[in-house]
Amino acid sequence: MEIVVEAVYEKGILKPLKKLDLKEGEKVRIKIERDLDKILEEYCGIIESKITLKDIEKLRGEVREWRKF
């Protein structure tokens, strides 16, 4: 069964934003997908800043690396 749910990472704990129908102690597999706007903000500082083609190519490579996990 696959469930997609947004979560927030706080103080070392990943917290789902909605109630999950899971048994206590049940093991699950988690796939992390970061919000692209947040990635751009971190990468460029301010999303409204000028982004060059070189910056975009570097970012694409980083996103490919993140997706391997």
Backbone bond lengths (Angstrom), bond angles and torsions (degrees), N, CA, C in turn:
res aa  C-N    CA-C-N  psi(-1)  N-CA   C-N-CA  omega(-1)  CA-C   N-CA-C  phi
1 M - - - 1.454 - - 1.535 109.00 -
2 E 1.308 116.89 135.84 1.456 121.58 178.96 1.515 110.27 -114.91
3 I 1.327 116.21 131.49 1.460 123.07 177.40 1.528 107.02 -126.89
4 V 1.310 116.91 134.33 1.456 120.95 174.76 1.519 107.39 -108.75
5 V 1.314 116.33 124.66 1.462 120.84 -178.90 1.531 108.87 -144.01
6 E 1.313 116.30 139.39 1.458 119.64 175.94 1.521 108.62 -78.69
7 A 1.327 115.45 150.20 1.453 120.57 -179.74 1.521 109.28 -144.22
8 V 1.323 115.51 161.98 1.457 122.59 177.66 1.526 107.46 -120.41
9 Y 1.318 116.54 136.59 1.452 121.93 177.51 1.520 108.33 -97.54
10 E 1.333 116.84 115.22 1.462 122.09 -177.90 1.517 109.79 -134.36
11 K 1.317 116.38 127.05 1.467 122.59 174.63 1.528 112.40 50.08
12 G 1.335 116.03 42.25 1.451 120.72 176.23 1.514 115.60 82.43
13 I 1.331 117.26 5.96 1.469 120.99 -178.40 1.521 109.82 -124.16
14 L 1.329 116.47 131.91 1.459 122.50 176.82 1.527 107.93 -88.16
15 K 1.342 117.11 117.38 1.464 122.16 -174.88 1.527 110.66 -112.86
16 P 1.350 117.92 113.84 1.468 120.86 176.84 1.527 110.42 -63.32
17 L 1.321 116.35 147.17 1.462 120.79 -179.40 1.524 113.00 -89.01
18 K 1.331 117.32 0.16 1.460 120.35 172.88 1.520 108.84 -142.41
19 K 1.315 116.07 159.62 1.461 121.70 -178.84 1.529 109.62 -65.84
20 L 1.333 115.34 136.91 1.452 121.18 179.20 1.523 110.03 -106.52
21 D 1.318 116.86 139.76 1.462 122.12 178.61 1.531 108.80 -87.19
22 L 1.335 115.77 74.58 1.456 122.16 -178.72 1.525 109.61 -127.44
23 K 1.327 115.24 152.30 1.457 120.24 175.93 1.523 108.85 -82.18
24 E 1.321 116.92 148.50 1.457 122.23 176.65 1.531 109.65 -56.04
25 G 1.324 117.29 128.39 1.450 121.80 178.94 1.521 114.84 83.94
26 E 1.328 117.51 -2.53 1.469 120.96 -179.32 1.526 110.16 -66.63
27 K 1.323 116.65 134.71 1.459 121.39 177.78 1.520 109.54 -88.42
28 V 1.331 115.26 140.26 1.462 121.98 178.39 1.522 108.77 -134.31
29 R 1.303 116.29 164.40 1.456 122.51 174.63 1.524 107.48 -106.57
30 I 1.320 117.34 133.89 1.465 122.06 -176.40 1.524 109.94 -117.42
31 K 1.327 116.16 133.56 1.461 122.60 173.88 1.527 106.92 -112.43
32 I 1.313 116.75 122.92 1.463 121.45 -177.26 1.529 109.20 -94.91
33 E 1.334 116.33 126.17 1.460 122.73 173.35 1.515 107.34 -125.97
34 R 1.319 116.01 116.82 1.459 119.40 -179.09 1.522 110.13 -82.67
35 D 1.313 115.89 150.49 1.460 123.56 177.82 1.529 108.53 -68.42
36 L 1.338 118.22 122.96 1.460 122.57 -175.70 1.527 112.30 -57.74
37 D 1.333 118.30 -37.83 1.465 119.85 178.32 1.530 110.84 -61.98
38 K 1.340 116.54 -39.86 1.464 120.23 178.47 1.521 110.53 -65.74
39 I 1.329 116.98 -40.10 1.459 120.90 178.22 1.528 109.53 -61.15
40 L 1.335 116.36 -45.02 1.465 120.22 -179.99 1.526 111.32 -64.42
41 E 1.337 117.13 -39.75 1.461 120.32 178.24 1.524 110.31 -61.51
42 E 1.332 116.54 -45.34 1.460 120.27 179.48 1.525 110.63 -65.01
43 Y 1.306 116.23 -41.10 1.464 121.28 -175.74 1.530 111.69 -71.56
44 C 1.298 116.94 -43.38 1.459 120.89 -173.26 1.519 113.72 -101.96
45 G 1.316 117.50 -7.63 1.458 120.29 -177.78 1.516 110.29 88.63
46 I 1.281 117.31 -67.05 1.462 122.62 178.64 1.518 107.17 -127.23
47 I 1.323 117.22 128.46 1.469 121.21 -173.33 1.532 112.32 -61.61
48 E 1.338 118.08 -23.53 1.451 120.26 -179.19 1.527 112.52 -82.87
49 S 1.335 117.27 -4.26 1.465 119.35 -179.50 1.532 110.33 -67.96
50 K 1.308 116.05 161.41 1.463 120.78 179.61 1.527 108.99 -73.08
51 I 1.319 116.62 129.41 1.450 122.58 179.73 1.522 108.14 -112.16
52 T 1.311 116.88 127.41 1.460 120.87 -179.96 1.527 110.04 -90.20
53 L 1.329 115.73 166.04 1.455 121.04 177.00 1.530 110.28 -60.33
54 K 1.315 116.73 -37.82 1.469 121.14 177.89 1.543 110.19 -61.32
55 D 1.347 116.75 -41.43 1.463 121.03 177.72 1.527 111.16 -61.58
56 I 1.331 116.35 -42.75 1.460 121.27 -178.97 1.521 110.85 -64.71
57 E 1.327 117.20 -43.17 1.467 120.61 178.64 1.524 110.86 -61.93
58 K 1.330 117.33 -41.85 1.463 120.81 178.13 1.530 110.11 -63.67
59 L 1.321 116.99 -43.00 1.461 121.50 179.23 1.520 111.27 -62.84
60 R 1.333 117.53 -42.07 1.464 121.11 177.78 1.525 110.77 -57.64
61 G 1.328 116.32 -43.32 1.461 120.72 178.21 1.514 111.58 -62.09
62 E 1.332 117.23 -41.14 1.463 121.13 178.89 1.525 110.93 -65.48
63 V 1.331 116.98 -41.35 1.469 120.69 179.37 1.527 109.87 -63.72
64 R 1.335 117.46 -41.52 1.474 120.42 176.60 1.517 110.89 -58.67
65 E 1.321 117.62 -40.23 1.458 121.78 179.20 1.517 110.92 -65.69
66 W 1.340 118.16 -42.29 1.466 122.30 -179.92 1.517 110.45 -63.55
67 R 1.334 116.78 -36.44 1.469 120.42 -177.33 1.517 112.93 -70.96
68 K 1.324 118.09 -14.93 1.460 121.06 178.95 1.527 111.70 -70.45
69 F 1.324 116.97 -21.34 1.469 120.70 -176.68 1.470 112.45 -79.86
